[in-house]
């Protein structure tokens, strides 16, 4: 198992607050239908507690002027919109003062969720269905490196796990880690939750420091930098928390159909002709795929003396001819870009004079960033995307590239922007480091999807920032070519799903890492795992392509790639469902089965959507162990056998199989075999239906309306016309017109 590094307590430095003052002696001030107000007279502060939505309490603390400014600035309104998709409260609050004879306090109730505000000492308690699920240890204010800051201390039970908080290659339980939100290596996101029934979202663009039981094994401390402490406290199961969190902060747009196909990543230094020859070879050998992702440096960008985009002639000499070759291979193109302009060009000087680039406060000149892979090592200036004209220009030029045939931009904009740089909007320091990748991704999404109804398209990036889940989708980490690399990729996807990000695109190996660890067995296991995910990419280097292996391995690669395309209707259905619920494609055991602590231990298993339990094989050999979560029955896709949950099985899995179990009451709808998504028939997206016991739930499937109704012990289903149906043992299928009846075999 991979450990907690690099985000653990020893690696990440403490960021202490000065003049820390504990809040005490709250006094009830006022109540209305959705809010209760409290005063801390000794500290000159007020606290608002709002029923923001069912099971969601919003807690804000600050001075009266900070909580309710007379005229919020346009920038403050913009910041609020970047963070929250829904600002207004939609819940109702019932307030009462009787807590007990021995203690003072108030009960703030909405349904089964009750928040207690207690006096002696001041603390908050969250109760759900009569059980205490969360309690604060302290709340204090002080001074941090960027002004006013707050510290919230939360009591943790000895065995309580904390999930979410962004990406990690290690254990999904973040206990024993310290993360700083604006440090790029922390890979932090602002949502945390526990299977006990609570979740927290810290609503800020400023710095957050999460000390998850580092300094004190029983306390989770959060340092919040900003004039107003603004925290959302969720009550419920993890799926309910992620649903409410995504409704609050925004949900992903849909990716469309072609991005669901397999991608091929160009190797750095490889010419376009070289990778097109590889693509043609894959087509000839009948390996399905849909997209070609070009490597850095950027293949298009601003001209040296004009604000128009041009294609890099050294990378793509003839754009039209390149597009024709891609079309002949039925491929879409993804390409790297960056929101900047190279130093030493006329355009750099002109935009520096205009104030369109990020300016160093001390020198008054544009800050020059060191060259990176995307710029080909050349130093550059960053567009100030808080400037509406610069933002609009960059987005419009990107749309022009899309109109010229670009399928998806690839953009990494989470840069180490040093302190002492202030954007036109006034953002600086940690706030600027937080919003910059957010604005870059938003501008790109506006370019790709803004003119489509419904909005559809993908922006590929590894950047993480608040509300990142609004933009499909997230690129997986660059990993090593060994078993640890496969596990790293999986754990990152599950951690992101725990943090509200619905889809990660895995990478099958890395062209930049040593290649000798990629054995045929590992290659097939990694490929099989990636097939049962949101999506993945192959690497266009010989040692990481199916053709470099023996014929048996090549045939296994075809087998699993065909499975990927058959699964596309189901996986895209999960992503379309995420637009409505926020739930991720790959769901960790703790997220999917919070009431089964034994399941949480099996943290490299996952639920793929609502219907499939997947247990990837992450070590050599055919023997593996699988845990089937309690409270459910499970059907082995490989044998058709039914198992009761709450048990661990010894499973033999050859390279042509993967331990996969269907959840009883669900169905799996499969599409036909295809070489690319262009072969999909929109009038017949489905080919076959697998049933796991008596159907009780309508299946998850893209752009189809299949409905299940139960009556007198049978299931009646509409929408399965013309499909082959594979019922579980003991069931029989009867068709009558457009209706299918599933009943017990007589």
N, C-alpha and C positions, 0 to 999 in steps of 0.2 A: 504493500500500500504506500502511495506517495504521501509524504508528510505535509506540514503546514507551510513550509518555506515557499516563496520568499517573504510572505506577509506576516510572519510570526512576531512574537513580542521582542525577541532579541534583535531582529533586523531593523524594524521600523522605530525611529526615535520617538520619545515622548514629546508632546507639545503642551507644556504646562500653562495654566492660566494664572494671572496675577490678581491679587486683591479679591480672592474668591469669597463671596458672601452668600451664606445659606438663606433661602427663602423660608419664612416661618410665619405663624399666626395668621392664616388667611381669614378674611372676613367676607361674608356673603354680601354682595352689593345689589344685584338685580337679576331678574330672570325673565325670559320671554319664551315663545313657543319652541325655538330651536337653540337657545343659548342661555348659559348661566354665567354671570360675571362675579369675579372675586377681587378683593383688594388686599395687597400687602402694604399696609400703611408705613411700617418701619422702613421698608426699602423703596417706597414711592412707586410701586409697580402694580399692575393689574393683570389678571389672568382671565381669559375668555375660554370657556369650554362649550363647544358647539356640536350638536348632533348633525354631522355633515351628511351622513347617509346611514341607512340601517346597519347597526353594528360598527359604525365608524365615528370616533370622537376626534374633533380637531381642538388641540390645546395650543393657545397662543399666550405669550407672556411678554410684557414690556411696559414702557411708560404709556400713559394715555395718548400722548401725541403720536407715538410710534405706532400704536395699535390702530388709531383712527385719525390719520392725517387729514387736514382740512381739504387739501387738493393734491391727491397723488400725482406724481410726475408721469409723463408719458413713458419714461423709461421704466419706472416702477410697474406700470401696467403691463408693459411688454415682458418684463421679467416674470410677472405672475402668469402670463399666458404661456410662456415657454415652459413653465413648470407644471401648471395645472390645466387640464382640459375642461374641468368643471369647478368653477370658483364658488358658485352659490351652494348653500346648504339645502338639502332636500329631506332631512330627517326631522323628527319631533322629539323634544326632551321633556321628561317629567322630573321635577325637582322636589325633593323633600329633605327636611333637616334632621329627622330622627334617625340616628345611627345606632346608638346604644346608650344606656344610662351612664356608662363609665367613660364615654369618649364623645368628643364633639366632631361634627362633620356634616356632610350633605350627600345624598344619593342622587345621582343624575342617571336616569334610566331611559332606555329605549328598547322596548321588548325584553328579551332575555339578557341583554347586555346592560350592565350597571357599572358606572364609574363612581367610586367613592372618593370624595375630597375630604381628607381627615386632618385634624388640627394638631394633635399632641402625640408625637411631633407631626409636622406637615408631611404628608405623603399622599400618593394616589394609588388606588387599587382598582383593578378591573376584574369584575365578576361576570361569569358566563354560565347561565342556567344554574345559578346557585353555587358555583365553584369559583374559588379564587384562582385566576390564571396568570395574573401579572401584577407586580407592585413596584413602585418607585422606591428607591433607597434615599435619594436626596435630589434637590433641585437648587442650583446655585448660579449666580451671575458673577462675572469677573471681566478682566481685560485680557485679550489675546493679541497676537501679532498684527491683527488687522482691525482692532477696535473692540467693541463690546462682544462678549462671548458668554455662553451658557454651558453648564455641565449638568447632565441628567444622569443619575445613577439608578440602575435597575437591579433588583435582587434576582439572582438565579438559583434555582435548586441545584444540588450537587450533581445530578445526572441530567440536567436540562440542556438540550442542544439549541443552538441558534443558527439559522440558515439564511441564505440570501447574501446581501452585501457585495455582490459582484462576482467576478471570475476567480477561480482558483484551480490549480492543477492537482491539489491535494484533497484532504478530507472535506466533505461538504459541510460538516459541522464547523462553524467558524470560531468556536470557543478556543481560547488560547491564541488569538491573533489580534494584531493592531493594524488598522488601515487608516490612511489619510487620503481623503477623497480627491484632492487635486495633485497627488503624486502619481505619475503615470504608471509606475510599477505596482501600485497597490491594486489597480484594476477594480476600484470600488464603485458600488452603486448604493443608493440610499434606502433600500428596503431590507428590513430584517424581520424574521418571524420565528416562532417556535411551534412545534406540534402541540404544545399545551393549549394553544388557542388564542395567541396574541400575535400582532404584527405592528411594526413601527415604520413610518415613512417620515423622513426629516426633510421638510420643504424649504430648501435653500439652495442658492447658487454659490454660497460661501463655503469655506472649509468645514468639513466634518472629520472628526477623529473618532474612530470606533476602537475602544479598548474592550475587547470581548473577554472579560475575566483574565486579563494579563496581570495587572498590578494586584488585583484581589480576585481569588478564584471563585468568589461567590457574587461578584458585581460586574455588570456590563455598564461601562461609563461611555457616554457620548458627549464630545465637545462640539458645540454648535456655534458658529461664528456669524453674527448678525445682530441688528438692533432688536429684532423680535424673534423670540423662540417660537417656532412654528412646527408642530409635530402632529401627525395623524396617528391615532391609536386604533387598531383594528381588532375586533373580536370575532372569532370563528375559526373554522378549519382552514388549512393553507390554501385550498382551492378557492374558498370564499374570500380570503384575504387578497389573493392575487387578482381575483375578479374585481373586487372593489378598488384595489390599487390601480389597476389599469384603466378602470372607468374614471378614476380621479385624475390620473396623469396622462392618459392618452393610450390608444391602442394602435397596433400596426396596420399599415395599409397592406393590401393583397399583393403577392409577388407576380401574379400572372402565371401562364402555363409553361413557357419555355424555360424560365429559371429553375423549374422543378426537375428538369433533366440534368444528367451528369455534366460536370464542367471539366475542362482540361486546362491546366495552368502551364503557360509557357515558362521555360527555365530561363533565369537571367543570363544574358549573353547570347541566347539563341535567336537566330534571325526569324523573320516572319515566314520566309520560304521553308526554313527548317521545320518549324512547328506545323505549318500547313501540310508538309509531307507526312509528318507523324499523324496528323488528323486524318489525312486520306488513307493511311495505312490502317488506322483503327476502323474506319468505315469499311474498308475492304475485308477486314477480318471479322466484321459483324459484331463489333463492340459498341453498344448504344451510348451516345452522348449528344449534348445539345449546344454547348457553349465553349468558346475559347477565351480564356482570360490571359491577356497580355501582361508580361512582366514589366517591372520598372526598368528604365526611367519612363516618365510620362511620354505617351505617343502623340499628345496634342496639348496645346497651351497657347498663351498669348504670344503674339508676334513681338519682335523686339522694339518696334516703333509705333505699333498700332494696337488698339484695344480689341482686336479681333482674334479669334482662335485660328490656328493653323496646325496641320498635321506634321509631325516630325518626319521630314523626308528621308532621314537616315534610317528610321524604323519602318515607315510605310511610304515608299516612294510614290505610289499611285493609289489613293484611297478608293477610287471607284473600282479599279481592278481588284484590289484586296477584298472589297465588299462582294464583288462577283464571285471570287473564289470561295468566300465563306458561304454565300448563298448556294453555290453548287454542292457544297458539303452539308447543307442544311444546318449551318451553325450561326449562332449569335455571337457578338463580340463584346467583351468587357475589357476596359482599359483604365490604367491608373491616371489620376489627375491630382492637382494640388492647387489650393486657393492663393497663389502667389505669383510673383514676377521675378525673373532673374536679375541679380545685381549687375550693374554695368551696362544695362540697356537704356535706350531713350525712354522707354515706358516706365522703368523704375524711377528715373529722375522726375518725369512728369507727375507721376502719382505721388511721389514723395512731396513735391511742391503742393499738390492738391490736398494732401492730408488723407489720402486713400490707403496708405500703408500704416501698420502699427508703428508708432513713433516712440523713441526712447525719451523719457521725461527729461533727463539730464542734458542730453545733447541737442534735443529738438530735431533730430534726424531720424530717418527710418531705421528701425532696428534690422540688422542684417543677421539672418539665421545661417548657420553652417549648412553646407550642402548635405543632401541625403540621397538615398537610392532613387527616389522619385525624380529629383532634380539632376540626376547624373553626377552628383558630387559638387554641383555649382551652388554658391551662396545665393540667397534669395531674400526678398521681403514679402511679408504676409499682407494680403488684403485685409483692411479693417472691415470685417463683415458686420460690425455694428453700424457702419455708415450705410444708410439705405441705398445710396446710389452705387456704391461699390458692391453691395450685396446683389442688387438687381442686375448689374452688369454681368457679374460672374454667373448668376443663375441663367440669365438669358443666353449667354455664350454656351453654357452647358446644354441648354435645350437645342441650340443650333447643332451641336455635335450629335445629339440624339436623333435629330431630323436627318442627319447625314449618314445614319446607320449604326451609331453606337447603341448597344443594347443596355449596358449598365456601367456607370462610372465606378471606379475603385478608388477610395480616398481615405488616407490616413492623416488626420488633422489634429490629433491629440499630441501637440508638441510641448516641449518644455519652454513655455513663455516665461522669461524671467520677471521678477518683481521690478518695478520701476518703469513699466510700460503701461500707458493708459490709453484705452480706446476712445473713440469719439463719444461713445455713449457714457463715458465715465468709468467703465469697468477696468479693474486692474487686479493684479495679484491672483489669488485663488479664484476669484469670480471670473476673471478673463480666461484663466486656464480651463475653467469648467464650461463656459459658454461657447468658446471658440469651436470645438468640434461639433457642438450642438448646432450652431449656425451653419457650419459647413455642410453637415448632413441635411439640414432643412433646405438649404438652397439647392442642393442636388436633387432632393426629392421633389421640390417644386418644379425643377427642370424636367425630370423624368416622368412624373406622374401627375403634375399639377393640371395639365390640360386634358386629362382623361376622366371619364365618369363611368364607373367609380374609379377613384385613384388607384393606380396599379403600377408596380415597378419595384426594382430592387436597387439599393446602393450597398455595395460590398465594402465593409470596413471592420477593423478591430476596435475602433474607438468606443469608449464607454463614458456615459455622462447621464445626468438625470433625464428621464423620459426617452431614453435611447430606444425603448421598445416601440416607439411610434414608427420607426423606420425599418422596413424589411431589407436586408437581414444581416446577421452578424457573422463575420468570417472567423473561423476557428483559429487557434494558435498555430504557429510554426513549431513543429515537434520533431523529436528524434525518430530515427528509423528502427525502432525496437519495440518490444512489448510495452515498455514504460511510455513510449510516445503514443501508442494507441489508447492507453488508459488516461494519459494526460488530456487527449482530445475529448474523450468521453466525459471525464470529470468536469472539464470546463463547460461543456454543453449543459450538463445537469446543474452546475452552479449558476449558470446564466438563467436557466429555466426557473430555478428557485428565486431568482432576483427579478422576475417579471419579463425577461427577454424571451420571446416565443420560439425563435428559430436560430440555430447555429449551423453554419456550413462547415462540415469537417474537411480536413485535408488528409489524403491518404499518403502519408510520408512527407519528406522534405528533400528537395534537390540540394539544399545547402548543408545538409547534415551527412555524416559518414553513412555509406550505403550498405556496408557489409552486414548490418544487423537485419536487413529485410529478407528473411527467408521466404520460400514459397508458402509455408504454413502460416506465418504471420501475415503475409500479403492477403491471403484468402480470408483469414479471420477478421482482419481490419476492414476489408471490403464488405464482408457480410454485415458487420456492425454498422458501417456507414450507410448501407442500403436501408437499414431500419432506423433512419434519422430524418431530420428535415431535408438535408441534402449533403453532397460532398463533391470534392474535386479530385481528379487524378493529376499526377505530376508528369509533365512532358519530358521526362528524362528516362533514358533507356532502362536503367535498373529498377524503375518504379512503374513500368508499364507492363501489361500482361504478356506482351510479346517477348520479354526477356526471360520468361520462365518456360518450363517444359510443357508439353502438350496437355497433360492432365490438369495442370494449373491454369492454362489458358482456357480450357473448357469450363473449369469451375468459375473463372472470372466472367465468362459469358453467362453462365447460369445465374450468378448473383446480379449481374447488370440487367438481365431480363426481369429478374424479380423486382428490381428498382422501378422499372417502368410499369410493371403490373401493379405496384403499390401506389403509383402516383395519384390516382383518384382518392385514395384513402388519406395519404399524407397531405395533399393540397386541401382536402376537406378539413383536416385538423387545423391547418393554418387559417382557412376561412373561418373556422369556429373560433380561433384565437382573436379574430377581429371583433367577435361578439363577447367573448368571455375573458380574453387575456391569457388563457392557460397555454402552456408551452407544448411543443410537439413531444419532446422527451421529458418525462415527469419523474423526478426522483421518488424513491420509495417513501421517504419522509413526507413529501408533498402529497403523494397519491394515497398513502395509507397511514395517516397520522396516528390512528388508534392502535396500530400494531407495532409496538416498539421493536419486536424481533425483526420486522421487515427493514427497519432503518439501518440495521447492521449490514445488510446486503446492498451496499451503496454503489455498486457498479451495475446492478440491475436497474431497469427503468420501465415505466409504462409508456408505450408509444401510442399517443392519443388515448381514448378511453377503452380500447378493445384488446390491445396486445401487450403482454408482458414479455420483455426481451431480456435475456441473460447472456451478454456477449462472452465469448471464450477469450480470456485475456492472459493465457499462459499456454505453453506447449502441451500437446496431448489431446486425446479425445474425451477424457473423463473430466467432468465438471460437476459442481454442486449448484442446485437451484432452489431458492426458497419461494414457495407459493403463499402469498399473503392470506391471512386469516379472514374469515367472514365471506369468502367468495369460493366458487368452484371454478376450476381451470381445465381447459381442454388442450392437450398437447397437439400442436399443428402437425408434428411429424408422425405421430402414431394414432391420433384420434382418440386416445384414452382420456378419461375424465378423472380429475383429482380434486379432493377437498383441500381447501386452503389451510394454512397454519402448519404446513409440513415442509421439510427439506428433502429433495430428491437427489440421488446420484444419477446423472444423465450421461449417456454415451452420445457424443455429437461428432459425426464425421465432418469432413471439410465441406460437404455439400448440404449440411444441415446447420441449424442454429437453434439453441433452446428457446422456443417461442411458444407461448401459451395464450389461448383465447379466453377472454373473460366471459363467464357464463351469462347468457341473456343478451349478448352482443353479436354483431355480424361483421364480417370483413368483406367488403366489396372490392374486387380486383378488376383491373383493366386488361386489355389485350397485350401481347408481346409487341414491342415497337423498337425501331432503331433510333427514333427521336420523337419529340412531342408533336412535330408537324404531321406525323402519321396518325395521330389520334383523330378519330371520327367524332366530331362534336355531337352528332346525332346518336352515337353509340359509344359512350365513354366507358361503359362497364361491360364485362364479359362473363363474370362468374361471381357467385356469392357463397361464402363459407359461413355456416351457422354454428354457434357454440351453445348447445342446448336450446331450449325453447326461447325464441326471440322475444325480448321484452323492451328493447330500446331501439329507436330509429337509428340506422347506421350513420356514421360520419362518412360523407362522400362528397366530392366536389360537384357543385352546380347541379345537384340532383335532389329531388324531393321524394324520398322513400319514407313512408310512414308505417309504423307498426301499431296495431290496435289489438288488445287482448279481450277475449270474450269466451266464457265458459270453458276455460282450460286450453283454448287454442289461440294462435296468433294469426291475425289477418293483415296482410301486407300489400300495399299498393306501390307500384313503381318498379316492379321486378320483371316487367314484360320482356320476353325473349332472352332472359338470362338463365344460364345453367345454375342450379341451386344444389349445393351439397349440404344436406341436413346432418345433424349429429345422429349418432346411433340411437335408435328407438323412436325417431320422429319420421313422419311421412309428409310428402308435399302433394297438395291438390291445387290445381289451377282452375279458375272459373273466370273467364274474360280477363280483365285487368287485375283481378285480385288473386293473391296466393294465400292458401290456408295451410298453416303448419300445425299438425296435431300429433298426439301420441299414436304410434303404430299399434294396430290391433292384432 
